[in-house]
Each structure stands twice: as C-alpha cells, then as structure tokens.
Amino acid sequence: MTLEEEREFRQKVIETILPVAMNMTEDQIRSIIQNVEKSNENLPTGFGAMLFQQIIVHKYNKLNK
C-alpha cells in the first residue's frame, strides 16, 4: 500500500467500522473478521490481522481520550 492508500484505509476504518466496534469485545471483532476472511478468498494474506490491529488501536485510543 502507498502512504495515501494507508491513510484512506485508516480513515475508512474510523468512519465505518469503529462506531460499531466501540460496543464490541475483541473476541466479537475477531470473530467477524474471521468469518469475512472465510467467505472472501480474494483477500490478501494478513488483511484480517491488519484490520483487527487498526480497529483495536483506534478503539482504545478513542476510549483513552
């Protein structure tokens, strides 16, 4: 990913996923990501782990403010 793509990805996570994830446990988030990975074979290897990491970082940063 280019730096611009990374910024866009992070912004989309904040805008679309984070509002829902704020009320979920880490296990619930992980479970949804795993289900999506299973049903979408075209996702690159490691995408789910990267997405989970971004969600958790943003979630706890927001909670600590």
C-alpha positions as CSV (number, residue, x, y, z in Angstrom):
1,M,0.0,0.0,0.0
2,T,1.1,3.5,-0.7
3,L,1.1,6.1,2.1
4,E,-2.0,7.7,0.6
5,E,-3.8,4.3,0.5
6,E,-2.9,3.6,4.1
7,R,-4.3,7.0,5.2
8,E,-7.5,6.3,3.2
9,F,-7.8,2.8,4.8
10,R,-7.4,4.2,8.3
11,Q,-9.9,6.9,7.7
12,K,-12.5,4.4,6.3
13,V,-11.9,2.2,9.4
14,I,-12.6,5.2,11.6
15,E,-15.7,6.3,9.7
16,T,-17.3,3.0,9.0
17,I,-16.1,0.2,11.4
18,L,-15.1,2.0,14.6
19,P,-18.6,3.2,15.5
20,V,-19.9,-0.4,15.6
21,A,-16.7,-1.8,17.1
22,M,-16.8,0.6,20.0
23,N,-19.6,-1.6,21.5
24,M,-18.0,-4.9,20.8
25,T,-15.4,-7.1,22.6
26,E,-12.1,-8.0,21.0
27,D,-13.4,-11.6,20.5
28,Q,-16.5,-10.4,18.7
29,I,-14.5,-8.2,16.4
30,R,-12.0,-11.1,15.7
31,S,-14.9,-13.5,15.0
32,I,-16.5,-11.2,12.4
33,I,-13.2,-10.6,10.7
34,Q,-12.5,-14.4,10.6
35,N,-16.0,-15.0,9.1
36,V,-15.4,-12.4,6.4
37,E,-12.0,-13.9,5.6
38,K,-13.5,-17.3,5.2
39,S,-16.2,-16.1,2.8
40,N,-13.8,-13.9,0.8
41,E,-10.9,-15.9,-0.6
42,N,-9.6,-12.9,-2.6
43,L,-8.5,-11.0,0.5
44,P,-4.7,-10.8,0.8
45,T,-3.0,-12.9,3.4
46,G,-2.7,-10.9,6.6
47,F,-5.5,-8.5,5.8
48,G,-7.7,-9.6,8.7
49,A,-4.8,-9.3,11.2
50,M,-4.0,-5.8,9.9
51,L,-7.7,-4.8,10.1
52,F,-8.1,-6.1,13.6
53,Q,-5.0,-4.2,14.7
54,Q,-6.2,-1.0,13.2
55,I,-9.6,-1.4,14.8
56,I,-8.2,-2.1,18.3
57,V,-5.7,0.8,18.1
58,H,-8.3,3.3,17.1
59,K,-10.8,1.9,19.6
60,Y,-8.5,2.1,22.6
61,N,-7.1,5.5,21.5
62,K,-10.7,6.8,21.4
63,L,-11.5,5.2,24.8
64,N,-8.5,6.8,26.4
65,K,-9.3,10.3,25.4
